[in-house]
Amino acid sequence: MTEDAAELILVLMVIASALLYRFAMPRLRRPRVPVRTSLDLEKVILVGMMFCTMAVIPFLDMMVPWFEFADIVFMDEVAWLGLLLGSAAVWLFWRAKEDLARCSRRPVDSGIYRYLRHPACAAMLLWSLAQLLLLQNWLAGPAAALTFTMVYLLQLPREEQRMLERYGHRYLDYMARTPAILPRFSRYR
């Protein structure tokens, strides 16, 4: 695998993920009644940053020479590992959305949610690692990992708190038996 091929693969994975999310995944069942929610500016900014670091920067790295000064020695084996992690990230993201759409009860504790409370967040972690390994650039590579860390530290605790407020002890029990983003390799209950 060449450096250009690795960059192209990462961009194609971004496009495949977007198409999969838009067309292949079932719609989440939501009430038809419009619900007014307050705009979470921090969440909007973090999602925008994630989009920039996971989609725009790899595309720019592939198309323009702006990031070439930060390239490190390209290692083929590392890129193949990045391809494997990126494929796992796309699958995990798809599986999380599919299981969320199929489950009528909340909190969701079946499918991939049996093993991870936040599989979409775990997919973002895998994606950021894949980007680091595929781009092999000390500037463009870790950009997604930095924004993932910000999402993990700022948004995940808020999401956990919202779920606790909504579902109470049921979510507390779910938290006790299910890890957040890194699966346990011991016996599952």
Secondary structure, 3 states (H helix, E strand, C coil): CCHHHHHHHHHHHHHHHHHHHHHHCCCCCCCCCCCCCCCCHHHHHHHHHHHHHHHHHHHHHHHCHHHHHHECCCCHHHHHHHHHHHHHHHHHHHHHHHHHHHCCCCCCCCHHHHCCCCHHHHHHHHHHHHHHHHHCECCCCCHHHHHHHHHHHHCHHHHHHHHHHHHCHHHHHHHHHCCCCCCCCCCCC
